[in-house]
Amino acid sequence: MARVSPVDGNFFEGQLLHLISLLILLAALFLCSNLPGFAQGSFLGLSTTAWAVLAAADAILHQVCVWICWRLELNGQRLTAILGGRSFRIYQVGFAILIVLRPILALALAWSNRGTLPIGVGVGVASGVVLLVPSLYLLYCVRKYFGFERAFGIDHFDASWRTGPLVREGIFSWTPNAMYVFGFLILWVPAFLFQSVAAIVLAGFSHLYIWVHYYCTEKPDLKRIYG
């Protein structure tokens, strides 16, 4: 494979729209921080606002790191050139840490800000359970039909994974974008369970922002990989 500079047009494809969309979402997040109850509460010595900043920062860091790693591989396997045969495993560990932190921070934020959303405990708990079910079913379907390595983006690193058929079983029969539609519902669960204004806002931010990743990074990459 010919070496290609990691700063060519393919590396930055879609990233101007990514930046603009992120700035719009951050502006909306800032405006929503003025909602009644948003800044109320604290947890483990950190204010609700601090937890909200951490949750937003983790989402941004996660998606920016994925963009950089994926595009470095697609442009001449630059990450592999730096890290060798362990490149995907190292990337996978970083990805796993950042993705697992997202529901953990959502939970911490919701607990810090608990009781600020006036919907009642019963409605909140029932809504949280309803949202949790498709999230858990998605995890089951990823493990059974899709594979976590493929979900992490191994097809950017290993060309042998690019011959697999599209998955149309389980939850993936409902929509080809099941991970984005249903996976991120898990970030809404703590918000409803603990009736938190701030957690609702951050769940909305994260769920919208993952679609920015899809349209600005993953979709162009899939077109390039699979044609």
PyMOL commands that place a pseudoatom at each C-alpha (Angstrom):
pseudoatom trace, name=CA, resn=MET, resi=1, chain=A, elem=C, hetatm=0, pos=[0.000, 0.000, 0.000]
pseudoatom trace, name=CA, resn=ALA, resi=2, chain=A, elem=C, hetatm=0, pos=[1.369, 3.402, -0.947]
pseudoatom trace, name=CA, resn=ARG, resi=3, chain=A, elem=C, hetatm=0, pos=[2.177, 5.741, 1.871]
pseudoatom trace, name=CA, resn=VAL, resi=4, chain=A, elem=C, hetatm=0, pos=[-0.053, 8.809, 2.012]
pseudoatom trace, name=CA, resn=SER, resi=5, chain=A, elem=C, hetatm=0, pos=[0.475, 11.882, 4.142]
pseudoatom trace, name=CA, resn=PRO, resi=6, chain=A, elem=C, hetatm=0, pos=[-1.835, 11.866, 7.181]
pseudoatom trace, name=CA, resn=VAL, resi=7, chain=A, elem=C, hetatm=0, pos=[-2.683, 15.507, 6.516]
pseudoatom trace, name=CA, resn=ASP, resi=8, chain=A, elem=C, hetatm=0, pos=[-4.083, 15.034, 3.023]
pseudoatom trace, name=CA, resn=GLY, resi=9, chain=A, elem=C, hetatm=0, pos=[-7.666, 15.775, 2.062]
pseudoatom trace, name=CA, resn=ASN, resi=10, chain=A, elem=C, hetatm=0, pos=[-8.900, 12.363, 3.168]
pseudoatom trace, name=CA, resn=PHE, resi=11, chain=A, elem=C, hetatm=0, pos=[-7.584, 12.883, 6.683]
pseudoatom trace, name=CA, resn=PHE, resi=12, chain=A, elem=C, hetatm=0, pos=[-9.655, 16.032, 7.189]
pseudoatom trace, name=CA, resn=GLU, resi=13, chain=A, elem=C, hetatm=0, pos=[-12.672, 14.947, 5.140]
pseudoatom trace, name=CA, resn=GLY, resi=14, chain=A, elem=C, hetatm=0, pos=[-15.831, 15.980, 6.964]
pseudoatom trace, name=CA, resn=GLN, resi=15, chain=A, elem=C, hetatm=0, pos=[-13.953, 17.590, 9.848]
pseudoatom trace, name=CA, resn=LEU, resi=16, chain=A, elem=C, hetatm=0, pos=[-14.899, 21.196, 9.064]
pseudoatom trace, name=CA, resn=LEU, resi=17, chain=A, elem=C, hetatm=0, pos=[-18.538, 20.155, 9.413]
pseudoatom trace, name=CA, resn=HIS, resi=18, chain=A, elem=C, hetatm=0, pos=[-17.533, 18.227, 12.550]
pseudoatom trace, name=CA, resn=LEU, resi=19, chain=A, elem=C, hetatm=0, pos=[-16.019, 21.376, 14.064]
pseudoatom trace, name=CA, resn=ILE, resi=20, chain=A, elem=C, hetatm=0, pos=[-18.954, 23.595, 13.126]
pseudoatom trace, name=CA, resn=SER, resi=21, chain=A, elem=C, hetatm=0, pos=[-21.462, 21.081, 14.479]
pseudoatom trace, name=CA, resn=LEU, resi=22, chain=A, elem=C, hetatm=0, pos=[-19.504, 20.699, 17.707]
pseudoatom trace, name=CA, resn=LEU, resi=23, chain=A, elem=C, hetatm=0, pos=[-19.383, 24.463, 18.233]
pseudoatom trace, name=CA, resn=ILE, resi=24, chain=A, elem=C, hetatm=0, pos=[-23.142, 24.669, 17.717]
pseudoatom trace, name=CA, resn=LEU, resi=25, chain=A, elem=C, hetatm=0, pos=[-23.725, 21.843, 20.191]
pseudoatom trace, name=CA, resn=LEU, resi=26, chain=A, elem=C, hetatm=0, pos=[-21.406, 23.452, 22.741]
pseudoatom trace, name=CA, resn=ALA, resi=27, chain=A, elem=C, hetatm=0, pos=[-23.235, 26.757, 22.354]
pseudoatom trace, name=CA, resn=ALA, resi=28, chain=A, elem=C, hetatm=0, pos=[-26.543, 24.959, 22.902]
pseudoatom trace, name=CA, resn=LEU, resi=29, chain=A, elem=C, hetatm=0, pos=[-25.055, 23.201, 25.930]
pseudoatom trace, name=CA, resn=PHE, resi=30, chain=A, elem=C, hetatm=0, pos=[-23.935, 26.531, 27.377]
pseudoatom trace, name=CA, resn=LEU, resi=31, chain=A, elem=C, hetatm=0, pos=[-27.421, 27.993, 26.902]
pseudoatom trace, name=CA, resn=CYS, resi=32, chain=A, elem=C, hetatm=0, pos=[-29.011, 24.958, 28.517]
pseudoatom trace, name=CA, resn=SER, resi=33, chain=A, elem=C, hetatm=0, pos=[-26.724, 25.358, 31.532]
pseudoatom trace, name=CA, resn=ASN, resi=34, chain=A, elem=C, hetatm=0, pos=[-28.961, 28.273, 32.506]
pseudoatom trace, name=CA, resn=LEU, resi=35, chain=A, elem=C, hetatm=0, pos=[-31.994, 26.012, 32.877]
pseudoatom trace, name=CA, resn=PRO, resi=36, chain=A, elem=C, hetatm=0, pos=[-33.479, 25.929, 36.389]
pseudoatom trace, name=CA, resn=GLY, resi=37, chain=A, elem=C, hetatm=0, pos=[-31.822, 23.210, 38.439]
pseudoatom trace, name=CA, resn=PHE, resi=38, chain=A, elem=C, hetatm=0, pos=[-28.981, 22.534, 35.989]
pseudoatom trace, name=CA, resn=ALA, resi=39, chain=A, elem=C, hetatm=0, pos=[-26.169, 23.600, 38.345]
pseudoatom trace, name=CA, resn=GLN, resi=40, chain=A, elem=C, hetatm=0, pos=[-27.735, 22.263, 41.518]
pseudoatom trace, name=CA, resn=GLY, resi=41, chain=A, elem=C, hetatm=0, pos=[-25.939, 19.657, 43.619]
pseudoatom trace, name=CA, resn=SER, resi=42, chain=A, elem=C, hetatm=0, pos=[-22.534, 18.033, 43.986]
pseudoatom trace, name=CA, resn=PHE, resi=43, chain=A, elem=C, hetatm=0, pos=[-20.950, 14.586, 44.247]
pseudoatom trace, name=CA, resn=LEU, resi=44, chain=A, elem=C, hetatm=0, pos=[-17.560, 13.459, 45.582]
pseudoatom trace, name=CA, resn=GLY, resi=45, chain=A, elem=C, hetatm=0, pos=[-16.581, 17.069, 46.148]
pseudoatom trace, name=CA, resn=LEU, resi=46, chain=A, elem=C, hetatm=0, pos=[-17.275, 18.113, 42.547]
pseudoatom trace, name=CA, resn=SER, resi=47, chain=A, elem=C, hetatm=0, pos=[-20.098, 20.397, 41.545]
pseudoatom trace, name=CA, resn=THR, resi=48, chain=A, elem=C, hetatm=0, pos=[-22.713, 19.336, 39.027]
pseudoatom trace, name=CA, resn=THR, resi=49, chain=A, elem=C, hetatm=0, pos=[-21.217, 21.811, 36.574]
pseudoatom trace, name=CA, resn=ALA, resi=50, chain=A, elem=C, hetatm=0, pos=[-17.821, 20.110, 36.922]
pseudoatom trace, name=CA, resn=TRP, resi=51, chain=A, elem=C, hetatm=0, pos=[-19.373, 16.692, 36.250]
pseudoatom trace, name=CA, resn=ALA, resi=52, chain=A, elem=C, hetatm=0, pos=[-21.135, 18.133, 33.203]
pseudoatom trace, name=CA, resn=VAL, resi=53, chain=A, elem=C, hetatm=0, pos=[-17.842, 19.499, 31.879]
pseudoatom trace, name=CA, resn=LEU, resi=54, chain=A, elem=C, hetatm=0, pos=[-16.161, 16.117, 32.419]
pseudoatom trace, name=CA, resn=ALA, resi=55, chain=A, elem=C, hetatm=0, pos=[-18.976, 14.294, 30.612]
pseudoatom trace, name=CA, resn=ALA, resi=56, chain=A, elem=C, hetatm=0, pos=[-18.813, 16.666, 27.632]
pseudoatom trace, name=CA, resn=ALA, resi=57, chain=A, elem=C, hetatm=0, pos=[-14.993, 16.548, 27.556]
pseudoatom trace, name=CA, resn=ASP, resi=58, chain=A, elem=C, hetatm=0, pos=[-14.973, 12.749, 27.529]
pseudoatom trace, name=CA, resn=ALA, resi=59, chain=A, elem=C, hetatm=0, pos=[-17.430, 12.662, 24.623]
pseudoatom trace, name=CA, resn=ILE, resi=60, chain=A, elem=C, hetatm=0, pos=[-15.316, 15.109, 22.629]
pseudoatom trace, name=CA, resn=LEU, resi=61, chain=A, elem=C, hetatm=0, pos=[-12.012, 13.405, 23.438]
pseudoatom trace, name=CA, resn=HIS, resi=62, chain=A, elem=C, hetatm=0, pos=[-13.444, 10.005, 22.539]
pseudoatom trace, name=CA, resn=GLN, resi=63, chain=A, elem=C, hetatm=0, pos=[-14.764, 11.048, 19.144]
pseudoatom trace, name=CA, resn=VAL, resi=64, chain=A, elem=C, hetatm=0, pos=[-11.754, 13.171, 18.204]
pseudoatom trace, name=CA, resn=CYS, resi=65, chain=A, elem=C, hetatm=0, pos=[-9.366, 10.336, 19.129]
pseudoatom trace, name=CA, resn=VAL, resi=66, chain=A, elem=C, hetatm=0, pos=[-11.364, 7.879, 17.015]
pseudoatom trace, name=CA, resn=TRP, resi=67, chain=A, elem=C, hetatm=0, pos=[-11.240, 10.263, 14.050]
pseudoatom trace, name=CA, resn=ILE, resi=68, chain=A, elem=C, hetatm=0, pos=[-7.464, 10.701, 14.362]
pseudoatom trace, name=CA, resn=CYS, resi=69, chain=A, elem=C, hetatm=0, pos=[-6.722, 6.982, 14.818]
pseudoatom trace, name=CA, resn=TRP, resi=70, chain=A, elem=C, hetatm=0, pos=[-9.027, 5.847, 12.019]
pseudoatom trace, name=CA, resn=ARG, resi=71, chain=A, elem=C, hetatm=0, pos=[-7.730, 8.374, 9.530]
pseudoatom trace, name=CA, resn=LEU, resi=72, chain=A, elem=C, hetatm=0, pos=[-4.084, 7.720, 10.411]
pseudoatom trace, name=CA, resn=GLU, resi=73, chain=A, elem=C, hetatm=0, pos=[-4.676, 4.075, 9.543]
pseudoatom trace, name=CA, resn=LEU, resi=74, chain=A, elem=C, hetatm=0, pos=[-6.575, 4.793, 6.356]
pseudoatom trace, name=CA, resn=ASN, resi=75, chain=A, elem=C, hetatm=0, pos=[-3.823, 7.167, 5.217]
pseudoatom trace, name=CA, resn=GLY, resi=76, chain=A, elem=C, hetatm=0, pos=[-0.892, 4.794, 4.914]
pseudoatom trace, name=CA, resn=GLN, resi=77, chain=A, elem=C, hetatm=0, pos=[-1.327, 2.806, 8.141]
pseudoatom trace, name=CA, resn=ARG, resi=78, chain=A, elem=C, hetatm=0, pos=[0.508, 5.500, 10.055]
pseudoatom trace, name=CA, resn=LEU, resi=79, chain=A, elem=C, hetatm=0, pos=[-0.633, 4.313, 13.478]
pseudoatom trace, name=CA, resn=THR, resi=80, chain=A, elem=C, hetatm=0, pos=[0.654, 0.822, 12.756]
pseudoatom trace, name=CA, resn=ALA, resi=81, chain=A, elem=C, hetatm=0, pos=[3.928, 2.308, 11.529]
pseudoatom trace, name=CA, resn=ILE, resi=82, chain=A, elem=C, hetatm=0, pos=[4.313, 3.977, 14.936]
pseudoatom trace, name=CA, resn=LEU, resi=83, chain=A, elem=C, hetatm=0, pos=[2.996, 1.233, 17.225]
pseudoatom trace, name=CA, resn=GLY, resi=84, chain=A, elem=C, hetatm=0, pos=[3.599, -1.886, 15.162]
pseudoatom trace, name=CA, resn=GLY, resi=85, chain=A, elem=C, hetatm=0, pos=[1.347, -4.927, 15.241]
pseudoatom trace, name=CA, resn=ARG, resi=86, chain=A, elem=C, hetatm=0, pos=[-0.117, -3.865, 18.578]
pseudoatom trace, name=CA, resn=SER, resi=87, chain=A, elem=C, hetatm=0, pos=[-1.662, -0.730, 17.108]
pseudoatom trace, name=CA, resn=PHE, resi=88, chain=A, elem=C, hetatm=0, pos=[-5.261, -1.953, 17.122]
pseudoatom trace, name=CA, resn=ARG, resi=89, chain=A, elem=C, hetatm=0, pos=[-4.998, -3.412, 20.630]
pseudoatom trace, name=CA, resn=ILE, resi=90, chain=A, elem=C, hetatm=0, pos=[-3.576, -0.181, 22.012]
pseudoatom trace, name=CA, resn=TYR, resi=91, chain=A, elem=C, hetatm=0, pos=[-6.266, 1.813, 20.221]
pseudoatom trace, name=CA, resn=GLN, resi=92, chain=A, elem=C, hetatm=0, pos=[-8.895, -0.648, 21.483]
pseudoatom trace, name=CA, resn=VAL, resi=93, chain=A, elem=C, hetatm=0, pos=[-7.857, -0.148, 25.116]
pseudoatom trace, name=CA, resn=GLY, resi=94, chain=A, elem=C, hetatm=0, pos=[-8.048, 3.638, 24.759]
pseudoatom trace, name=CA, resn=PHE, resi=95, chain=A, elem=C, hetatm=0, pos=[-11.398, 3.379, 23.001]
pseudoatom trace, name=CA, resn=ALA, resi=96, chain=A, elem=C, hetatm=0, pos=[-12.776, 1.074, 25.703]
pseudoatom trace, name=CA, resn=ILE, resi=97, chain=A, elem=C, hetatm=0, pos=[-11.687, 3.389, 28.523]
pseudoatom trace, name=CA, resn=LEU, resi=98, chain=A, elem=C, hetatm=0, pos=[-13.280, 6.443, 26.922]
pseudoatom trace, name=CA, resn=ILE, resi=99, chain=A, elem=C, hetatm=0, pos=[-16.527, 4.690, 25.952]
pseudoatom trace, name=CA, resn=VAL, resi=100, chain=A, elem=C, hetatm=0, pos=[-16.965, 3.093, 29.395]
pseudoatom trace, name=CA, resn=LEU, resi=101, chain=A, elem=C, hetatm=0, pos=[-16.375, 6.465, 31.043]
pseudoatom trace, name=CA, resn=ARG, resi=102, chain=A, elem=C, hetatm=0, pos=[-19.374, 7.913, 29.218]
pseudoatom trace, name=CA, resn=PRO, resi=103, chain=A, elem=C, hetatm=0, pos=[-22.114, 6.065, 31.154]
pseudoatom trace, name=CA, resn=ILE, resi=104, chain=A, elem=C, hetatm=0, pos=[-20.060, 6.292, 34.361]
pseudoatom trace, name=CA, resn=LEU, resi=105, chain=A, elem=C, hetatm=0, pos=[-19.874, 10.074, 34.070]
pseudoatom trace, name=CA, resn=ALA, resi=106, chain=A, elem=C, hetatm=0, pos=[-23.552, 10.217, 33.089]
pseudoatom trace, name=CA, resn=LEU, resi=107, chain=A, elem=C, hetatm=0, pos=[-24.371, 8.299, 36.261]
pseudoatom trace, name=CA, resn=ALA, resi=108, chain=A, elem=C, hetatm=0, pos=[-22.198, 10.565, 38.434]
pseudoatom trace, name=CA, resn=LEU, resi=109, chain=A, elem=C, hetatm=0, pos=[-23.727, 13.665, 36.868]
pseudoatom trace, name=CA, resn=ALA, resi=110, chain=A, elem=C, hetatm=0, pos=[-27.289, 12.408, 37.349]
pseudoatom trace, name=CA, resn=TRP, resi=111, chain=A, elem=C, hetatm=0, pos=[-26.645, 11.527, 40.988]
pseudoatom trace, name=CA, resn=SER, resi=112, chain=A, elem=C, hetatm=0, pos=[-25.022, 14.898, 41.638]
pseudoatom trace, name=CA, resn=ASN, resi=113, chain=A, elem=C, hetatm=0, pos=[-28.035, 16.677, 40.115]
pseudoatom trace, name=CA, resn=ARG, resi=114, chain=A, elem=C, hetatm=0, pos=[-30.735, 14.262, 41.296]
pseudoatom trace, name=CA, resn=GLY, resi=115, chain=A, elem=C, hetatm=0, pos=[-34.285, 15.451, 41.877]
pseudoatom trace, name=CA, resn=THR, resi=116, chain=A, elem=C, hetatm=0, pos=[-34.079, 18.544, 39.675]
pseudoatom trace, name=CA, resn=LEU, resi=117, chain=A, elem=C, hetatm=0, pos=[-36.315, 17.265, 36.861]
pseudoatom trace, name=CA, resn=PRO, resi=118, chain=A, elem=C, hetatm=0, pos=[-39.983, 17.559, 37.874]
pseudoatom trace, name=CA, resn=ILE, resi=119, chain=A, elem=C, hetatm=0, pos=[-41.335, 14.316, 36.415]
pseudoatom trace, name=CA, resn=GLY, resi=120, chain=A, elem=C, hetatm=0, pos=[-41.849, 12.215, 39.539]
pseudoatom trace, name=CA, resn=VAL, resi=121, chain=A, elem=C, hetatm=0, pos=[-39.890, 9.208, 40.718]
pseudoatom trace, name=CA, resn=GLY, resi=122, chain=A, elem=C, hetatm=0, pos=[-42.259, 6.646, 39.208]
pseudoatom trace, name=CA, resn=VAL, resi=123, chain=A, elem=C, hetatm=0, pos=[-42.194, 8.186, 35.741]
pseudoatom trace, name=CA, resn=GLY, resi=124, chain=A, elem=C, hetatm=0, pos=[-38.433, 8.623, 35.923]
pseudoatom trace, name=CA, resn=VAL, resi=125, chain=A, elem=C, hetatm=0, pos=[-37.721, 5.040, 36.949]
pseudoatom trace, name=CA, resn=ALA, resi=126, chain=A, elem=C, hetatm=0, pos=[-40.163, 3.604, 34.400]
pseudoatom trace, name=CA, resn=SER, resi=127, chain=A, elem=C, hetatm=0, pos=[-38.631, 5.722, 31.618]
pseudoatom trace, name=CA, resn=GLY, resi=128, chain=A, elem=C, hetatm=0, pos=[-35.132, 4.663, 32.622]
pseudoatom trace, name=CA, resn=VAL, resi=129, chain=A, elem=C, hetatm=0, pos=[-36.049, 0.973, 32.523]
pseudoatom trace, name=CA, resn=VAL, resi=130, chain=A, elem=C, hetatm=0, pos=[-37.729, 1.334, 29.110]
pseudoatom trace, name=CA, resn=LEU, resi=131, chain=A, elem=C, hetatm=0, pos=[-34.604, 2.991, 27.713]
pseudoatom trace, name=CA, resn=LEU, resi=132, chain=A, elem=C, hetatm=0, pos=[-32.292, 0.434, 29.299]
pseudoatom trace, name=CA, resn=VAL, resi=133, chain=A, elem=C, hetatm=0, pos=[-33.889, -2.569, 27.570]
pseudoatom trace, name=CA, resn=PRO, resi=134, chain=A, elem=C, hetatm=0, pos=[-32.914, -1.718, 23.952]
pseudoatom trace, name=CA, resn=SER, resi=135, chain=A, elem=C, hetatm=0, pos=[-29.455, -0.649, 25.135]
pseudoatom trace, name=CA, resn=LEU, resi=136, chain=A, elem=C, hetatm=0, pos=[-28.844, -4.043, 26.715]
pseudoatom trace, name=CA, resn=TYR, resi=137, chain=A, elem=C, hetatm=0, pos=[-30.329, -5.849, 23.719]
pseudoatom trace, name=CA, resn=LEU, resi=138, chain=A, elem=C, hetatm=0, pos=[-27.933, -3.944, 21.487]
pseudoatom trace, name=CA, resn=LEU, resi=139, chain=A, elem=C, hetatm=0, pos=[-24.954, -5.137, 23.545]
pseudoatom trace, name=CA, resn=TYR, resi=140, chain=A, elem=C, hetatm=0, pos=[-26.212, -8.706, 23.218]
pseudoatom trace, name=CA, resn=CYS, resi=141, chain=A, elem=C, hetatm=0, pos=[-26.601, -8.335, 19.436]
pseudoatom trace, name=CA, resn=VAL, resi=142, chain=A, elem=C, hetatm=0, pos=[-23.177, -6.729, 19.036]
pseudoatom trace, name=CA, resn=ARG, resi=143, chain=A, elem=C, hetatm=0, pos=[-21.603, -9.657, 20.873]
pseudoatom trace, name=CA, resn=LYS, resi=144, chain=A, elem=C, hetatm=0, pos=[-23.611, -12.312, 19.001]
pseudoatom trace, name=CA, resn=TYR, resi=145, chain=A, elem=C, hetatm=0, pos=[-23.872, -10.951, 15.454]
pseudoatom trace, name=CA, resn=PHE, resi=146, chain=A, elem=C, hetatm=0, pos=[-21.430, -8.106, 14.996]
pseudoatom trace, name=CA, resn=GLY, resi=147, chain=A, elem=C, hetatm=0, pos=[-18.426, -8.500, 17.279]
pseudoatom trace, name=CA, resn=PHE, resi=148, chain=A, elem=C, hetatm=0, pos=[-16.877, -5.885, 19.523]
pseudoatom trace, name=CA, resn=GLU, resi=149, chain=A, elem=C, hetatm=0, pos=[-13.694, -5.689, 17.460]
pseudoatom trace, name=CA, resn=ARG, resi=150, chain=A, elem=C, hetatm=0, pos=[-15.713, -4.723, 14.408]
pseudoatom trace, name=CA, resn=ALA, resi=151, chain=A, elem=C, hetatm=0, pos=[-17.688, -2.238, 16.516]
pseudoatom trace, name=CA, resn=PHE, resi=152, chain=A, elem=C, hetatm=0, pos=[-14.389, -0.652, 17.584]
pseudoatom trace, name=CA, resn=GLY, resi=153, chain=A, elem=C, hetatm=0, pos=[-13.363, -0.198, 13.930]
pseudoatom trace, name=CA, resn=ILE, resi=154, chain=A, elem=C, hetatm=0, pos=[-10.931, -3.025, 13.239]
pseudoatom trace, name=CA, resn=ASP, resi=155, chain=A, elem=C, hetatm=0, pos=[-11.757, -2.753, 9.535]
pseudoatom trace, name=CA, resn=HIS, resi=156, chain=A, elem=C, hetatm=0, pos=[-9.694, 0.455, 9.538]
pseudoatom trace, name=CA, resn=PHE, resi=157, chain=A, elem=C, hetatm=0, pos=[-6.676, -1.558, 10.716]
pseudoatom trace, name=CA, resn=ASP, resi=158, chain=A, elem=C, hetatm=0, pos=[-7.054, -5.003, 9.163]
pseudoatom trace, name=CA, resn=ALA, resi=159, chain=A, elem=C, hetatm=0, pos=[-8.143, -5.381, 5.533]
pseudoatom trace, name=CA, resn=SER, resi=160, chain=A, elem=C, hetatm=0, pos=[-9.226, -8.993, 6.122]
pseudoatom trace, name=CA, resn=TRP, resi=161, chain=A, elem=C, hetatm=0, pos=[-12.248, -7.685, 8.052]
pseudoatom trace, name=CA, resn=ARG, resi=162, chain=A, elem=C, hetatm=0, pos=[-13.504, -5.741, 5.042]
pseudoatom trace, name=CA, resn=THR, resi=163, chain=A, elem=C, hetatm=0, pos=[-15.024, -8.751, 3.296]
pseudoatom trace, name=CA, resn=GLY, resi=164, chain=A, elem=C, hetatm=0, pos=[-17.678, -9.472, 5.917]
pseudoatom trace, name=CA, resn=PRO, resi=165, chain=A, elem=C, hetatm=0, pos=[-21.342, -9.035, 4.969]
pseudoatom trace, name=CA, resn=LEU, resi=166, chain=A, elem=C, hetatm=0, pos=[-23.550, -6.335, 6.424]
pseudoatom trace, name=CA, resn=VAL, resi=167, chain=A, elem=C, hetatm=0, pos=[-25.223, -7.541, 9.606]
pseudoatom trace, name=CA, resn=ARG, resi=168, chain=A, elem=C, hetatm=0, pos=[-29.021, -7.685, 9.336]
pseudoatom trace, name=CA, resn=GLU, resi=169, chain=A, elem=C, hetatm=0, pos=[-29.871, -9.835, 12.368]
pseudoatom trace, name=CA, resn=GLY, resi=170, chain=A, elem=C, hetatm=0, pos=[-31.239, -9.032, 15.797]
pseudoatom trace, name=CA, resn=ILE, resi=171, chain=A, elem=C, hetatm=0, pos=[-31.472, -5.334, 16.491]
pseudoatom trace, name=CA, resn=PHE, resi=172, chain=A, elem=C, hetatm=0, pos=[-29.553, -4.652, 13.275]
pseudoatom trace, name=CA, resn=SER, resi=173, chain=A, elem=C, hetatm=0, pos=[-32.624, -5.811, 11.334]
pseudoatom trace, name=CA, resn=TRP, resi=174, chain=A, elem=C, hetatm=0, pos=[-34.442, -2.784, 12.709]
pseudoatom trace, name=CA, resn=THR, resi=175, chain=A, elem=C, hetatm=0, pos=[-31.906, -0.250, 11.468]
pseudoatom trace, name=CA, resn=PRO, resi=176, chain=A, elem=C, hetatm=0, pos=[-28.329, -0.458, 10.100]
pseudoatom trace, name=CA, resn=ASN, resi=177, chain=A, elem=C, hetatm=0, pos=[-27.359, 2.328, 12.547]
pseudoatom trace, name=CA, resn=ALA, resi=178, chain=A, elem=C, hetatm=0, pos=[-28.518, 0.454, 15.639]
pseudoatom trace, name=CA, resn=MET, resi=179, chain=A, elem=C, hetatm=0, pos=[-25.436, 1.376, 17.673]
pseudoatom trace, name=CA, resn=TYR, resi=180, chain=A, elem=C, hetatm=0, pos=[-26.154, 5.070, 17.273]
pseudoatom trace, name=CA, resn=VAL, resi=181, chain=A, elem=C, hetatm=0, pos=[-29.931, 4.847, 17.537]
pseudoatom trace, name=CA, resn=PHE, resi=182, chain=A, elem=C, hetatm=0, pos=[-30.125, 2.484, 20.519]
pseudoatom trace, name=CA, resn=GLY, resi=183, chain=A, elem=C, hetatm=0, pos=[-26.644, 2.277, 22.057]
pseudoatom trace, name=CA, resn=PHE, resi=184, chain=A, elem=C, hetatm=0, pos=[-26.598, 5.823, 23.307]
pseudoatom trace, name=CA, resn=LEU, resi=185, chain=A, elem=C, hetatm=0, pos=[-29.978, 5.464, 24.982]
pseudoatom trace, name=CA, resn=ILE, resi=186, chain=A, elem=C, hetatm=0, pos=[-27.975, 4.171, 27.928]
pseudoatom trace, name=CA, resn=LEU, resi=187, chain=A, elem=C, hetatm=0, pos=[-26.784, 7.725, 28.584]
pseudoatom trace, name=CA, resn=TRP, resi=188, chain=A, elem=C, hetatm=0, pos=[-30.400, 8.787, 29.107]
pseudoatom trace, name=CA, resn=VAL, resi=189, chain=A, elem=C, hetatm=0, pos=[-31.076, 6.089, 31.681]
pseudoatom trace, name=CA, resn=PRO, resi=190, chain=A, elem=C, hetatm=0, pos=[-29.384, 7.749, 34.710]
pseudoatom trace, name=CA, resn=ALA, resi=191, chain=A, elem=C, hetatm=0, pos=[-30.970, 11.078, 33.811]
pseudoatom trace, name=CA, resn=PHE, resi=192, chain=A, elem=C, hetatm=0, pos=[-34.461, 9.611, 34.129]
pseudoatom trace, name=CA, resn=LEU, resi=193, chain=A, elem=C, hetatm=0, pos=[-33.690, 7.266, 37.021]
pseudoatom trace, name=CA, resn=PHE, resi=194, chain=A, elem=C, hetatm=0, pos=[-32.492, 10.179, 39.161]
pseudoatom trace, name=CA, resn=GLN, resi=195, chain=A, elem=C, hetatm=0, pos=[-34.634, 12.884, 37.508]
pseudoatom trace, name=CA, resn=SER, resi=196, chain=A, elem=C, hetatm=0, pos=[-31.715, 15.142, 36.594]
pseudoatom trace, name=CA, resn=VAL, resi=197, chain=A, elem=C, hetatm=0, pos=[-31.939, 18.236, 34.396]
pseudoatom trace, name=CA, resn=ALA, resi=198, chain=A, elem=C, hetatm=0, pos=[-28.179, 18.362, 33.800]
pseudoatom trace, name=CA, resn=ALA, resi=199, chain=A, elem=C, hetatm=0, pos=[-27.969, 14.673, 32.889]
pseudoatom trace, name=CA, resn=ILE, resi=200, chain=A, elem=C, hetatm=0, pos=[-30.861, 15.036, 30.426]
pseudoatom trace, name=CA, resn=VAL, resi=201, chain=A, elem=C, hetatm=0, pos=[-29.045, 17.918, 28.729]
pseudoatom trace, name=CA, resn=LEU, resi=202, chain=A, elem=C, hetatm=0, pos=[-25.722, 16.042, 28.545]
pseudoatom trace, name=CA, resn=ALA, resi=203, chain=A, elem=C, hetatm=0, pos=[-27.442, 12.904, 27.248]
pseudoatom trace, name=CA, resn=GLY, resi=204, chain=A, elem=C, hetatm=0, pos=[-28.962, 14.996, 24.477]
pseudoatom trace, name=CA, resn=PHE, resi=205, chain=A, elem=C, hetatm=0, pos=[-25.581, 16.558, 23.716]
pseudoatom trace, name=CA, resn=SER, resi=206, chain=A, elem=C, hetatm=0, pos=[-23.838, 13.177, 23.557]
pseudoatom trace, name=CA, resn=HIS, resi=207, chain=A, elem=C, hetatm=0, pos=[-26.549, 11.518, 21.486]
pseudoatom trace, name=CA, resn=LEU, resi=208, chain=A, elem=C, hetatm=0, pos=[-26.556, 14.336, 18.928]
pseudoatom trace, name=CA, resn=TYR, resi=209, chain=A, elem=C, hetatm=0, pos=[-22.762, 14.478, 18.873]
pseudoatom trace, name=CA, resn=ILE, resi=210, chain=A, elem=C, hetatm=0, pos=[-22.411, 10.772, 18.061]
pseudoatom trace, name=CA, resn=TRP, resi=211, chain=A, elem=C, hetatm=0, pos=[-24.423, 11.426, 14.898]
pseudoatom trace, name=CA, resn=VAL, resi=212, chain=A, elem=C, hetatm=0, pos=[-21.908, 14.130, 14.020]
pseudoatom trace, name=CA, resn=HIS, resi=213, chain=A, elem=C, hetatm=0, pos=[-19.252, 11.415, 14.258]
pseudoatom trace, name=CA, resn=TYR, resi=214, chain=A, elem=C, hetatm=0, pos=[-21.277, 9.159, 11.997]
pseudoatom trace, name=CA, resn=TYR, resi=215, chain=A, elem=C, hetatm=0, pos=[-21.859, 11.689, 9.222]
pseudoatom trace, name=CA, resn=CYS, resi=216, chain=A, elem=C, hetatm=0, pos=[-18.483, 13.433, 9.412]
pseudoatom trace, name=CA, resn=THR, resi=217, chain=A, elem=C, hetatm=0, pos=[-16.125, 10.531, 10.124]
pseudoatom trace, name=CA, resn=GLU, resi=218, chain=A, elem=C, hetatm=0, pos=[-17.593, 7.040, 9.926]
pseudoatom trace, name=CA, resn=LYS, resi=219, chain=A, elem=C, hetatm=0, pos=[-19.788, 7.418, 6.840]
pseudoatom trace, name=CA, resn=PRO, resi=220, chain=A, elem=C, hetatm=0, pos=[-16.966, 8.843, 4.653]
pseudoatom trace, name=CA, resn=ASP, resi=221, chain=A, elem=C, hetatm=0, pos=[-14.635, 6.138, 5.972]
pseudoatom trace, name=CA, resn=LEU, resi=222, chain=A, elem=C, hetatm=0, pos=[-17.096, 3.345, 5.166]
pseudoatom trace, name=CA, resn=LYS, resi=223, chain=A, elem=C, hetatm=0, pos=[-17.518, 4.695, 1.682]
pseudoatom trace, name=CA, resn=ARG, resi=224, chain=A, elem=C, hetatm=0, pos=[-13.754, 4.721, 1.245]
pseudoatom trace, name=CA, resn=ILE, resi=225, chain=A, elem=C, hetatm=0, pos=[-13.268, 1.228, 2.707]
pseudoatom trace, name=CA, resn=TYR, resi=226, chain=A, elem=C, hetatm=0, pos=[-16.209, -0.568, 1.117]
pseudoatom trace, name=CA, resn=GLY, resi=227, chain=A, elem=C, hetatm=0, pos=[-16.843, 1.559, -1.949]
for i in range(1, 227): cmd.bond("trace and resi %d" % i, "trace and resi %d" % (i + 1))
show_as sticks, trace
zoom trace
